[in-house]
Structure formats: structure tokens, C-alpha cells
Amino acid sequence: MVRHLDRLAIASLVTGIVALLSLVIFLGLLLGPVAAIMGFISLRRIADDEELRGRGIARAGLILGAVAFVLGLLTVVVASGFKDLALFY
């Protein structure tokens, strides 16, 4: 039996990486939850289907998405605290 790698797991990992790399432009707030949701769905699909593999990739995408979202929120909070600086005028 050949086990196939779940493509949604790969998409989740790639989206999580892009979300982390794009925190500067606040894209992590949008892509982070997308990566986490795709990772969660992929984990469910892998658990239900014996022919699918990629549990670690799906977990990594879920974790990276969650981390990107949290860091994105922290970035917004920190940036809003510096709104009185001359750099943002």
C-alpha cells in the first residue's frame, strides 16, 4: 500500500511559513488562522484515511499559523503603543 502525502498539510506548512515571514506587513493576522485551520483539517483527514501521511507537516503548519497569529497580534499592540512617535506621522 502506497501512502500519499496530504497536499493540504503541505499548503498549511507553506502558508504558516509565509505568515511568519510577513508579520511586518501584518499579513500574519490573516494567513496565520488560515494555516492553522488547514493544518487542523489535514490532521483530521490523515487520522480518518489510512492512505494519507503528513501528520508532522500538518502539525507544523498548525503551530506556525497559531504562532504567526499571536505574533501578529503582539505586533499590532506594540505598534499602536508607538503611535505618538514622530516616525508614524
Biopython code that builds the backbone (N, CA, C, O; Angstrom):
import numpy as np
from Bio.PDB.StructureBuilder import StructureBuilder

atoms = [
    (1, "MET", "N", (0.842, -1.182, 0.000)),
    (1, "MET", "CA", (0.000, 0.000, 0.000)),
    (1, "MET", "C", (0.892, 1.251, 0.000)),
    (1, "MET", "O", (1.777, 1.395, 0.843)),
    (2, "VAL", "N", (0.650, 2.118, -0.926)),
    (2, "VAL", "CA", (1.394, 3.371, -1.026)),
    (2, "VAL", "C", (0.621, 4.453, -0.280)),
    (2, "VAL", "O", (-0.561, 4.679, -0.537)),
    (3, "ARG", "N", (1.305, 5.114, 0.641)),
    (3, "ARG", "CA", (0.657, 6.196, 1.387)),
    (3, "ARG", "C", (1.033, 7.519, 0.734)),
    (3, "ARG", "O", (2.205, 7.779, 0.464)),
    (4, "HIS", "N", (0.039, 8.341, 0.487)),
    (4, "HIS", "CA", (0.245, 9.619, -0.189)),
    (4, "HIS", "C", (0.322, 10.748, 0.832)),
    (4, "HIS", "O", (-0.357, 10.735, 1.859)),
    (5, "LEU", "N", (1.161, 11.714, 0.521)),
    (5, "LEU", "CA", (1.297, 12.894, 1.376)),
    (5, "LEU", "C", (0.099, 13.809, 1.146)),
    (5, "LEU", "O", (-0.241, 14.129, 0.007)),
    (6, "ASP", "N", (-0.532, 14.224, 2.234)),
    (6, "ASP", "CA", (-1.703, 15.094, 2.134)),
    (6, "ASP", "C", (-1.280, 16.477, 1.653)),
    (6, "ASP", "O", (-0.446, 17.134, 2.276)),
    (7, "ARG", "N", (-1.851, 16.904, 0.560)),
    (7, "ARG", "CA", (-1.482, 18.208, -0.016)),
    (7, "ARG", "C", (-1.938, 19.374, 0.847)),
    (7, "ARG", "O", (-1.323, 20.440, 0.831)),
    (8, "LEU", "N", (-3.005, 19.176, 1.594)),
    (8, "LEU", "CA", (-3.468, 20.235, 2.495)),
    (8, "LEU", "C", (-2.452, 20.466, 3.613)),
    (8, "LEU", "O", (-2.299, 21.591, 4.090)),
    (9, "ALA", "N", (-1.761, 19.411, 4.031)),
    (9, "ALA", "CA", (-0.709, 19.556, 5.039)),
    (9, "ALA", "C", (0.432, 20.414, 4.504)),
    (9, "ALA", "O", (0.959, 21.274, 5.210)),
    (10, "ILE", "N", (0.805, 20.173, 3.256)),
    (10, "ILE", "CA", (1.859, 20.981, 2.631)),
    (10, "ILE", "C", (1.414, 22.439, 2.502)),
    (10, "ILE", "O", (2.187, 23.356, 2.779)),
    (11, "ALA", "N", (0.171, 22.645, 2.081)),
    (11, "ALA", "CA", (-0.354, 24.008, 1.946)),
    (11, "ALA", "C", (-0.379, 24.712, 3.298)),
    (11, "ALA", "O", (-0.097, 25.907, 3.382)),
    (12, "SER", "N", (-0.711, 23.983, 4.344)),
    (12, "SER", "CA", (-0.728, 24.555, 5.682)),
    (12, "SER", "C", (0.672, 24.986, 6.112)),
    (12, "SER", "O", (0.849, 26.070, 6.668)),
    (13, "LEU", "N", (1.657, 24.143, 5.855)),
    (13, "LEU", "CA", (3.036, 24.479, 6.215)),
    (13, "LEU", "C", (3.533, 25.699, 5.449)),
    (13, "LEU", "O", (4.126, 26.606, 6.034)),
    (14, "VAL", "N", (3.295, 25.721, 4.159)),
    (14, "VAL", "CA", (3.744, 26.854, 3.332)),
    (14, "VAL", "C", (3.047, 28.145, 3.774)),
    (14, "VAL", "O", (3.686, 29.191, 3.882)),
    (15, "THR", "N", (1.749, 28.070, 4.026)),
    (15, "THR", "CA", (1.004, 29.257, 4.459)),
    (15, "THR", "C", (1.498, 29.733, 5.821)),
    (15, "THR", "O", (1.594, 30.938, 6.053)),
    (16, "GLY", "N", (1.811, 28.812, 6.718)),
    (16, "GLY", "CA", (2.346, 29.198, 8.025)),
    (16, "GLY", "C", (3.697, 29.880, 7.926)),
    (16, "GLY", "O", (3.964, 30.849, 8.636)),
    (17, "ILE", "N", (4.549, 29.372, 7.043)),
    (17, "ILE", "CA", (5.864, 29.999, 6.842)),
    (17, "ILE", "C", (5.703, 31.399, 6.261)),
    (17, "ILE", "O", (6.352, 32.340, 6.717)),
    (18, "VAL", "N", (4.851, 31.538, 5.267)),
    (18, "VAL", "CA", (4.617, 32.858, 4.661)),
    (18, "VAL", "C", (4.019, 33.814, 5.690)),
    (18, "VAL", "O", (4.364, 34.996, 5.714)),
    (19, "ALA", "N", (3.134, 33.312, 6.532)),
    (19, "ALA", "CA", (2.531, 34.157, 7.573)),
    (19, "ALA", "C", (3.597, 34.669, 8.535)),
    (19, "ALA", "O", (3.575, 35.839, 8.918)),
    (20, "LEU", "N", (4.525, 33.806, 8.928)),
    (20, "LEU", "CA", (5.592, 34.251, 9.827)),
    (20, "LEU", "C", (6.516, 35.260, 9.161)),
    (20, "LEU", "O", (6.958, 36.220, 9.793)),
    (21, "LEU", "N", (6.805, 35.042, 7.891)),
    (21, "LEU", "CA", (7.709, 35.953, 7.184)),
    (21, "LEU", "C", (7.066, 37.296, 6.867)),
    (21, "LEU", "O", (7.772, 38.266, 6.594)),
    (22, "SER", "N", (5.751, 37.367, 6.899)),
    (22, "SER", "CA", (5.063, 38.606, 6.514)),
    (22, "SER", "C", (4.442, 39.323, 7.714)),
    (22, "SER", "O", (3.454, 40.042, 7.566)),
    (23, "LEU", "N", (5.009, 39.131, 8.878)),
    (23, "LEU", "CA", (4.483, 39.811, 10.063)),
    (23, "LEU", "C", (4.651, 41.324, 9.975)),
    (23, "LEU", "O", (3.855, 42.072, 10.542)),
    (24, "VAL", "N", (5.671, 41.770, 9.275)),
    (24, "VAL", "CA", (5.956, 43.202, 9.187)),
    (24, "VAL", "C", (4.802, 43.952, 8.519)),
    (24, "VAL", "O", (4.499, 45.087, 8.888)),
    (25, "ILE", "N", (4.170, 43.326, 7.551)),
    (25, "ILE", "CA", (3.064, 43.990, 6.854)),
    (25, "ILE", "C", (1.713, 43.497, 7.361)),
    (25, "ILE", "O", (0.693, 43.658, 6.692)),
    (26, "PHE", "N", (1.715, 42.891, 8.558)),
    (26, "PHE", "CA", (0.505, 42.445, 9.248)),
    (26, "PHE", "C", (-0.276, 41.382, 8.491)),
    (26, "PHE", "O", (-1.456, 41.173, 8.773)),
    (27, "LEU", "N", (0.350, 40.710, 7.544)),
    (27, "LEU", "CA", (-0.320, 39.642, 6.819)),
    (27, "LEU", "C", (-0.431, 38.382, 7.674)),
    (27, "LEU", "O", (-1.242, 37.502, 7.386)),
    (28, "GLY", "N", (0.372, 38.298, 8.708)),
    (28, "GLY", "CA", (0.315, 37.163, 9.620)),
    (28, "GLY", "C", (-1.020, 37.043, 10.324)),
    (28, "GLY", "O", (-1.447, 35.945, 10.682)),
    (29, "LEU", "N", (-1.686, 38.187, 10.525)),
    (29, "LEU", "CA", (-3.006, 38.160, 11.152)),
    (29, "LEU", "C", (-4.037, 37.465, 10.279)),
    (29, "LEU", "O", (-4.983, 36.867, 10.794)),
    (30, "LEU", "N", (-3.869, 37.534, 8.981)),
    (30, "LEU", "CA", (-4.817, 36.890, 8.071)),
    (30, "LEU", "C", (-4.389, 35.469, 7.729)),
    (30, "LEU", "O", (-5.209, 34.551, 7.740)),
    (31, "LEU", "N", (-3.118, 35.287, 7.427)),
    (31, "LEU", "CA", (-2.651, 33.974, 6.997)),
    (31, "LEU", "C", (-2.450, 32.997, 8.148)),
    (31, "LEU", "O", (-2.521, 31.786, 7.942)),
    (32, "GLY", "N", (-2.202, 33.493, 9.341)),
    (32, "GLY", "CA", (-1.995, 32.623, 10.492)),
    (32, "GLY", "C", (-3.189, 31.717, 10.769)),
    (32, "GLY", "O", (-3.031, 30.499, 10.848)),
    (33, "PRO", "N", (-4.381, 32.290, 10.916)),
    (33, "PRO", "CA", (-5.549, 31.424, 11.139)),
    (33, "PRO", "C", (-5.836, 30.503, 9.956)),
    (33, "PRO", "O", (-6.299, 29.380, 10.150)),
    (34, "VAL", "N", (-5.571, 30.957, 8.752)),
    (34, "VAL", "CA", (-5.786, 30.105, 7.576)),
    (34, "VAL", "C", (-4.878, 28.877, 7.657)),
    (34, "VAL", "O", (-5.328, 27.756, 7.420)),
    (35, "ALA", "N", (-3.611, 29.084, 7.989)),
    (35, "ALA", "CA", (-2.668, 27.969, 8.113)),
    (35, "ALA", "C", (-3.077, 27.028, 9.241)),
    (35, "ALA", "O", (-3.002, 25.808, 9.094)),
    (36, "ALA", "N", (-3.508, 27.593, 10.363)),
    (36, "ALA", "CA", (-3.909, 26.759, 11.499)),
    (36, "ALA", "C", (-5.139, 25.923, 11.158)),
    (36, "ALA", "O", (-5.197, 24.741, 11.497)),
    (37, "ILE", "N", (-6.106, 26.515, 10.500)),
    (37, "ILE", "CA", (-7.319, 25.785, 10.118)),
    (37, "ILE", "C", (-6.993, 24.691, 9.108)),
    (37, "ILE", "O", (-7.485, 23.568, 9.225)),
    (38, "MET", "N", (-6.163, 25.015, 8.115)),
    (38, "MET", "CA", (-5.785, 23.985, 7.139)),
    (38, "MET", "C", (-5.023, 22.848, 7.814)),
    (38, "MET", "O", (-5.230, 21.683, 7.475)),
    (39, "GLY", "N", (-4.147, 23.167, 8.760)),
    (39, "GLY", "CA", (-3.420, 22.136, 9.479)),
    (39, "GLY", "C", (-4.350, 21.251, 10.291)),
    (39, "GLY", "O", (-4.171, 20.034, 10.339)),
    (40, "PHE", "N", (-5.340, 21.856, 10.927)),
    (40, "PHE", "CA", (-6.305, 21.085, 11.720)),
    (40, "PHE", "C", (-7.129, 20.159, 10.829)),
    (40, "PHE", "O", (-7.316, 18.985, 11.150)),
    (41, "ILE", "N", (-7.616, 20.688, 9.715)),
    (41, "ILE", "CA", (-8.398, 19.868, 8.783)),
    (41, "ILE", "C", (-7.541, 18.728, 8.233)),
    (41, "ILE", "O", (-8.013, 17.598, 8.104)),
    (42, "SER", "N", (-6.299, 19.022, 7.914)),
    (42, "SER", "CA", (-5.403, 18.000, 7.397)),
    (42, "SER", "C", (-5.154, 16.908, 8.434)),
    (42, "SER", "O", (-5.115, 15.727, 8.087)),
    (43, "LEU", "N", (-4.985, 17.284, 9.697)),
    (43, "LEU", "CA", (-4.803, 16.281, 10.747)),
    (43, "LEU", "C", (-6.017, 15.363, 10.848)),
    (43, "LEU", "O", (-5.865, 14.156, 11.034)),
    (44, "ARG", "N", (-7.210, 15.919, 10.729)),
    (44, "ARG", "CA", (-8.440, 15.109, 10.765)),
    (44, "ARG", "C", (-8.486, 14.160, 9.568)),
    (44, "ARG", "O", (-8.835, 12.988, 9.707)),
    (45, "ARG", "N", (-8.129, 14.679, 8.387)),
    (45, "ARG", "CA", (-8.153, 13.836, 7.188)),
    (45, "ARG", "C", (-7.147, 12.701, 7.288)),
    (45, "ARG", "O", (-7.439, 11.574, 6.886)),
    (46, "ILE", "N", (-5.967, 12.989, 7.820)),
    (46, "ILE", "CA", (-4.928, 11.965, 7.957)),
    (46, "ILE", "C", (-5.361, 10.910, 8.969)),
    (46, "ILE", "O", (-5.102, 9.722, 8.771)),
    (47, "ALA", "N", (-6.012, 11.326, 10.044)),
    (47, "ALA", "CA", (-6.478, 10.373, 11.053)),
    (47, "ALA", "C", (-7.574, 9.458, 10.499)),
    (47, "ALA", "O", (-7.662, 8.290, 10.878)),
    (48, "ASP", "N", (-8.401, 9.986, 9.609)),
    (48, "ASP", "CA", (-9.520, 9.210, 9.059)),
    (48, "ASP", "C", (-9.123, 8.304, 7.900)),
    (48, "ASP", "O", (-9.762, 7.275, 7.680)),
    (49, "ASP", "N", (-8.085, 8.665, 7.157)),
    (49, "ASP", "CA", (-7.701, 7.935, 5.954)),
    (49, "ASP", "C", (-6.330, 7.289, 6.152)),
    (49, "ASP", "O", (-5.339, 7.988, 6.363)),
    (50, "GLU", "N", (-6.273, 5.981, 6.086)),
    (50, "GLU", "CA", (-5.019, 5.265, 6.306)),
    (50, "GLU", "C", (-4.015, 5.454, 5.172)),
    (50, "GLU", "O", (-2.826, 5.190, 5.354)),
    (51, "GLU", "N", (-4.469, 5.902, 4.018)),
    (51, "GLU", "CA", (-3.577, 6.069, 2.882)),
    (51, "GLU", "C", (-2.891, 7.432, 2.862)),
    (51, "GLU", "O", (-2.028, 7.672, 2.018)),
    (52, "LEU", "N", (-3.256, 8.315, 3.763)),
    (52, "LEU", "CA", (-2.640, 9.642, 3.810)),
    (52, "LEU", "C", (-1.572, 9.678, 4.899)),
    (52, "LEU", "O", (-1.698, 9.042, 5.945)),
    (53, "ARG", "N", (-0.515, 10.442, 4.620)),
    (53, "ARG", "CA", (0.523, 10.684, 5.618)),
    (53, "ARG", "C", (0.826, 12.180, 5.623)),
    (53, "ARG", "O", (0.328, 12.923, 4.777)),
    (54, "GLY", "N", (1.638, 12.612, 6.571)),
    (54, "GLY", "CA", (1.993, 14.027, 6.665)),
    (54, "GLY", "C", (1.534, 14.654, 7.964)),
    (54, "GLY", "O", (1.339, 15.867, 8.046)),
    (55, "ARG", "N", (1.361, 13.811, 8.988)),
    (55, "ARG", "CA", (0.879, 14.311, 10.281)),
    (55, "ARG", "C", (1.821, 15.388, 10.848)),
    (55, "ARG", "O", (1.354, 16.400, 11.371)),
    (56, "GLY", "N", (3.126, 15.177, 10.750)),
    (56, "GLY", "CA", (4.086, 16.156, 11.271)),
    (56, "GLY", "C", (4.057, 17.465, 10.503)),
    (56, "GLY", "O", (4.187, 18.540, 11.089)),
    (57, "ILE", "N", (3.886, 17.375, 9.200)),
    (57, "ILE", "CA", (3.802, 18.583, 8.367)),
    (57, "ILE", "C", (2.544, 19.368, 8.719)),
    (57, "ILE", "O", (2.578, 20.594, 8.828)),
    (58, "ALA", "N", (1.429, 18.650, 8.897)),
    (58, "ALA", "CA", (0.172, 19.315, 9.259)),
    (58, "ALA", "C", (0.287, 19.973, 10.631)),
    (58, "ALA", "O", (-0.186, 21.092, 10.828)),
    (59, "ARG", "N", (0.914, 19.279, 11.577)),
    (59, "ARG", "CA", (1.113, 19.855, 12.916)),
    (59, "ARG", "C", (1.984, 21.104, 12.849)),
    (59, "ARG", "O", (1.706, 22.104, 13.511)),
    (60, "ALA", "N", (3.039, 21.035, 12.043)),
    (60, "ALA", "CA", (3.931, 22.194, 11.910)),
    (60, "ALA", "C", (3.181, 23.379, 11.322)),
    (60, "ALA", "O", (3.364, 24.507, 11.778)),
    (61, "GLY", "N", (2.343, 23.147, 10.321)),
    (61, "GLY", "CA", (1.543, 24.221, 9.738)),
    (61, "GLY", "C", (0.579, 24.815, 10.740)),
    (61, "GLY", "O", (0.412, 26.034, 10.799)),
    (62, "LEU", "N", (-0.065, 23.957, 11.537)),
    (62, "LEU", "CA", (-0.989, 24.426, 12.565)),
    (62, "LEU", "C", (-0.257, 25.283, 13.598)),
    (62, "LEU", "O", (-0.735, 26.355, 13.969)),
    (63, "ILE", "N", (0.888, 24.816, 14.056)),
    (63, "ILE", "CA", (1.654, 25.557, 15.066)),
    (63, "ILE", "C", (2.197, 26.861, 14.500)),
    (63, "ILE", "O", (2.107, 27.901, 15.153)),
    (64, "LEU", "N", (2.758, 26.824, 13.295)),
    (64, "LEU", "CA", (3.279, 28.056, 12.687)),
    (64, "LEU", "C", (2.167, 29.079, 12.473)),
    (64, "LEU", "O", (2.372, 30.277, 12.674)),
    (65, "GLY", "N", (0.991, 28.605, 12.066)),
    (65, "GLY", "CA", (-0.142, 29.515, 11.885)),
    (65, "GLY", "C", (-0.566, 30.166, 13.185)),
    (65, "GLY", "O", (-0.833, 31.367, 13.226)),
    (66, "ALA", "N", (-0.630, 29.371, 14.254)),
    (66, "ALA", "CA", (-1.011, 29.921, 15.553)),
    (66, "ALA", "C", (0.031, 30.914, 16.062)),
    (66, "ALA", "O", (-0.313, 31.973, 16.586)),
    (67, "VAL", "N", (1.303, 30.564, 15.902)),
    (67, "VAL", "CA", (2.382, 31.463, 16.341)),
    (67, "VAL", "C", (2.365, 32.757, 15.532)),
    (67, "VAL", "O", (2.540, 33.839, 16.092)),
    (68, "ALA", "N", (2.157, 32.654, 14.227)),
    (68, "ALA", "CA", (2.105, 33.852, 13.382)),
    (68, "ALA", "C", (0.947, 34.751, 13.787)),
    (68, "ALA", "O", (1.086, 35.974, 13.802)),
    (69, "PHE", "N", (-0.191, 34.158, 14.114)),
    (69, "PHE", "CA", (-1.343, 34.958, 14.527)),
    (69, "PHE", "C", (-1.068, 35.682, 15.841)),
    (69, "PHE", "O", (-1.354, 36.873, 15.967)),
    (70, "VAL", "N", (-0.516, 34.970, 16.813)),
    (70, "VAL", "CA", (-0.216, 35.581, 18.111)),
    (70, "VAL", "C", (0.836, 36.677, 17.960)),
    (70, "VAL", "O", (0.691, 37.760, 18.526)),
    (71, "LEU", "N", (1.893, 36.399, 17.201)),
    (71, "LEU", "CA", (2.917, 37.427, 16.975)),
    (71, "LEU", "C", (2.362, 38.613, 16.202)),
    (71, "LEU", "O", (2.771, 39.751, 16.432)),
    (72, "GLY", "N", (1.432, 38.355, 15.285)),
    (72, "GLY", "CA", (0.779, 39.445, 14.563)),
    (72, "GLY", "C", (-0.029, 40.334, 15.492)),
    (72, "GLY", "O", (-0.005, 41.559, 15.371)),
    (73, "LEU", "N", (-0.749, 39.707, 16.426)),
    (73, "LEU", "CA", (-1.493, 40.495, 17.416)),
    (73, "LEU", "C", (-0.551, 41.321, 18.289)),
    (73, "LEU", "O", (-0.813, 42.491, 18.569)),
    (74, "LEU", "N", (0.554, 40.695, 18.717)),
    (74, "LEU", "CA", (1.528, 41.437, 19.526)),
    (74, "LEU", "C", (2.147, 42.588, 18.740)),
    (74, "LEU", "O", (2.403, 43.656, 19.297)),
    (75, "THR", "N", (2.385, 42.376, 17.464)),
    (75, "THR", "CA", (2.939, 43.432, 16.620)),
    (75, "THR", "C", (1.970, 44.606, 16.531)),
    (75, "THR", "O", (2.388, 45.762, 16.600)),
    (76, "VAL", "N", (0.701, 44.321, 16.380)),
    (76, "VAL", "CA", (-0.310, 45.391, 16.309)),
    (76, "VAL", "C", (-0.376, 46.139, 17.636)),
    (76, "VAL", "O", (-0.455, 47.367, 17.649)),
    (77, "VAL", "N", (-0.345, 45.416, 18.745)),
    (77, "VAL", "CA", (-0.415, 46.055, 20.059)),
    (77, "VAL", "C", (0.804, 46.930, 20.292)),
    (77, "VAL", "O", (0.677, 48.057, 20.771)),
    (78, "VAL", "N", (1.980, 46.425, 19.960)),
    (78, "VAL", "CA", (3.206, 47.213, 20.153)),
    (78, "VAL", "C", (3.218, 48.422, 19.222)),
    (78, "VAL", "O", (3.594, 49.519, 19.634)),
    (79, "ALA", "N", (2.809, 48.227, 17.971)),
    (79, "ALA", "CA", (2.792, 49.340, 17.013)),
    (79, "ALA", "C", (1.790, 50.405, 17.432)),
    (79, "ALA", "O", (2.041, 51.594, 17.238)),
    (80, "SER", "N", (0.668, 50.004, 17.999)),
    (80, "SER", "CA", (-0.315, 51.001, 18.429)),
    (80, "SER", "C", (0.173, 51.762, 19.653)),
    (80, "SER", "O", (-0.262, 52.889, 19.890)),
    (81, "GLY", "N", (1.067, 51.166, 20.433)),
    (81, "GLY", "CA", (1.640, 51.850, 21.588)),
    (81, "GLY", "C", (2.627, 52.925, 21.191)),
    (81, "GLY", "O", (2.890, 53.841, 21.970)),
    (82, "PHE", "N", (3.184, 52.831, 19.978)),
    (82, "PHE", "CA", (4.148, 53.807, 19.499)),
    (82, "PHE", "C", (3.525, 54.817, 18.539)),
    (82, "PHE", "O", (4.242, 55.451, 17.765)),
    (83, "LYS", "N", (2.230, 54.974, 18.575)),
    (83, "LYS", "CA", (1.579, 55.871, 17.617)),
    (83, "LYS", "C", (1.921, 57.343, 17.843)),
    (83, "LYS", "O", (1.723, 58.163, 16.947)),
    (84, "ASP", "N", (2.429, 57.686, 19.022)),
    (84, "ASP", "CA", (2.771, 59.080, 19.300)),
    (84, "ASP", "C", (4.172, 59.458, 18.831)),
    (84, "ASP", "O", (4.542, 60.631, 18.894)),
    (85, "LEU", "N", (4.939, 58.509, 18.371)),
    (85, "LEU", "CA", (6.284, 58.795, 17.892)),
    (85, "LEU", "C", (6.232, 59.522, 16.555)),
    (85, "LEU", "O", (5.275, 59.374, 15.796)),
    (86, "ALA", "N", (7.244, 60.291, 16.281)),
    (86, "ALA", "CA", (7.309, 61.060, 15.025)),
    (86, "ALA", "C", (7.446, 60.158, 13.818)),
    (86, "ALA", "O", (7.164, 60.601, 12.704)),
    (87, "LEU", "N", (7.862, 58.922, 13.983)),
    (87, "LEU", "CA", (8.025, 58.011, 12.848)),
    (87, "LEU", "C", (6.691, 57.695, 12.176)),
    (87, "LEU", "O", (6.659, 57.371, 10.989)),
    (88, "PHE", "N", (5.609, 57.785, 12.911)),
    (88, "PHE", "CA", (4.317, 57.402, 12.365)),
    (88, "PHE", "C", (3.472, 58.596, 11.956)),
    (88, "PHE", "O", (2.268, 58.454, 11.743)),
    (89, "TYR", "N", (4.075, 59.760, 11.842)),
    (89, "TYR", "CA", (3.305, 60.944, 11.395)),
    (89, "TYR", "C", (3.485, 61.129, 9.913)),
    (89, "TYR", "O", (2.927, 62.061, 9.335)),
]
sb = StructureBuilder()
sb.init_structure("model")
sb.init_model(0)
sb.init_chain("A")
sb.init_seg("    ")
for serial, (resi, resn, name, xyz) in enumerate(atoms, 1):
    if name == "N":
        sb.init_residue(resn, " ", resi, " ")
    sb.init_atom(name, np.array(xyz, "f"), 0.0, 1.0, " ", f" {name:<3s}", serial, name[0])
structure = sb.get_structure()
